[in-house]
Amino acid sequence: MADTNQPNHGTGAKTREHIEIELPRQYKVIFHNDDFTTMDFVTEVLKAVFNKGSNEAVLLMMKVHREGRAIVGVYSYDVAMTKTTQTVAMARSQGFPLRVTCEPE
């Protein structure tokens, strides 16, 4: 049983400690244009691996075609590397030299 005659130390106002949390660094996944990978293949990869809708996939594919490269997504390092590896594996299995890179944002 608590002694009611003792002063109540340390049970007043709560103090909050400010903790800074750094968000993980983000990485851009970039497709690079080449003269051999088909537009249809790029569009399909954007839909299958990057979960892009048909319209967005076509727009990104055209940007790669016209500008030489396009950022197709921004992800944490692990996700960016996984998507890059999946894409390159799919391209090689179909005989395409599609180049995909990751860069810190």
Summary of the structure (lengths in Angstrom):
residues: 105
radius of gyration: 25.0
end to end distance: 59.4
largest distance: 86.6
contacts: 239
relative contact order: 0.25
helix: 39%
strand: 20%
